Amino acid sequence: MKFPKSKRARRVGVEIQKIAADSLRDRMQMLFPGVIVSVPEVRVSDDLGTAEIYVSVHGTDDPHPVHREILKYQKQVRSKAASALHIRKLPEFRFVWDDTMERADRIEQLLNQLNDPSPPHPEDPSAAE
């Protein structure tokens, strides 16, 4: 979904982002101690029909259990947003798993490997001096 053009869609997106971030952070910290859940962006369509909620999960090697729990908790997030926003029709929520930070970390690791030559392997005959 592209960025919304209407001011109203952007405002609704910002409010949904705040509500979703607070709700998901609190709920997931109770269930998965040490795991950080953030909502870096919410994109609402101009007709307010759908809201793509981008969710990042940090602090775990396997985010799939967290993703499943977020999907189970979706109705509660939607309910909190409905009571807080006071709009006629609440957008349909679609969660999008944002792995931007993981990809950035992986790229950084690869760049570090290129810049830092690894020490010679102990079984390497050229390493013996």
Helices and strands as residue ranges (DSSP letters): H 7-31, E 36-44, E 50-58, H 64-72, H 74-85, E 92-97, H 100-115, G 125-127
